[in-house]
Amino acid sequence: MSVRVTGTEIRERLAVVRENIDRALERSGRSEEEVRVLVATKYYAPEQLSALAEAGAGLVGENRAEDLIEKQELFGDRFDWHFIGHLQRRKAKVVVPRVTLVHSVDSMRLIEELGKRAPEAGTDILIQVNVADEESKYGVSEEEVEALLETAAETGGRVRARGFMTLAPLVDDPEEVRHVFAKLRTIRDRLRKSWSPHFDLSELSMGMSGDYEVAVEEGATVVRIGRMLIEEDGPVRRQDGS
Ligand SMILES: *Cc1c(COP(=O)(O)O)cnc(C)c1O
């Protein structure tokens, strides 16, 4: 996919996303809470990130280490950078100093590697949970989550778990994946208390272009938005027109 829309159009679409998020927060009684909008940059060639800069996007997430490096050479100072793609252990070293949050941590060995590669001040991570238990998806099962938290705790503050991330199955009706988001929140709520001496597990990274409103209703603190900012047929408004 190449990006043909302008910075102004992206700005307008981001405003629609923001409005829809605010409404979803109200509907779910979370109007005091904040949700961060992360823009997925995998659709953009490095120079096309200027459109996102013009649009006023602040937080971006990249999927591939090589692309992250290339894009940061051009726009490193302009955005807050997260990593959202599958992270191979051998890439941990180049990624960890470049981002403020890795959303996609899914193995004990990766956590150990991040512990070795993290700067003195440590690094923040989310644990990716394969809630829907899809074979094609990365992420650990609910049963494996605590073992990863224990591994992170053993890094002596180098790796700080901040919460959880999930990718819901792609469906036509986002209501079909509401239970996935609700499940991740339940997992977070259960572990948050027992782990509070070690980690502040408050973050829930869930929701993409097709399902972010439902994800916010179910407790998302970060949504990851890609396609709807650049598709040529315009922003996805709510079907009821609200
Ligand atoms: C591409 C991507 C997104 C954005 O998905 P869209 O459906 O394009 O909004 C979110 N999260 C991850 C991990 C991605 O790779």
The ligand as an SDF file (V2000), in Angstrom:
LIG
                    3D

 15 15  0  0  0  0  0  0  0  0999 V2000
   -0.4820   -2.7680   11.0260 C   0  0  0  0  0  0  0  0  0  0  0  0
   -0.6930   -2.9510   12.4770 C   0  0  0  0  0  0  0  0  0  0  0  0
   -1.6840   -2.2180   13.1440 C   0  0  0  0  0  0  0  0  0  0  0  0
   -2.6270   -1.2780   12.4410 C   0  0  0  0  0  0  0  0  0  0  0  0
   -3.6150   -2.0400   11.8280 O   0  0  0  0  0  0  0  0  0  0  0  0
   -4.6940   -1.3450   10.8300 P   0  0  0  0  0  0  0  0  0  0  0  0
   -5.7040   -2.4250   10.6680 O   0  0  0  0  0  0  0  0  0  0  0  0
   -3.9640   -1.0020    9.6050 O   0  0  0  0  0  0  0  0  0  0  0  0
   -5.2360   -0.1790   11.5420 O   0  0  0  0  0  0  0  0  0  0  0  0
   -1.7960   -2.4030   14.5110 C   0  0  0  0  0  0  0  0  0  0  0  0
   -1.0050   -3.2500   15.1910 N   0  0  0  0  0  0  0  0  0  0  0  0
   -0.0480   -3.9730   14.5870 C   0  0  0  0  0  0  0  0  0  0  0  0
    0.8030   -4.8840   15.3980 C   0  0  0  0  0  0  0  0  0  0  0  0
    0.1430   -3.8500   13.2080 C   0  0  0  0  0  0  0  0  0  0  0  0
    1.0750   -4.5770   12.6120 O   0  0  0  0  0  0  0  0  0  0  0  0
  1  2  1  0
  2  3  1  0
  2 14  2  0
  3  4  1  0
  3 10  2  0
  4  5  1  0
  5  6  1  0
  6  7  2  0
  6  8  1  0
  6  9  1  0
 10 11  1  0
 11 12  2  0
 12 13  1  0
 12 14  1  0
 14 15  1  0
M  END
$$$$
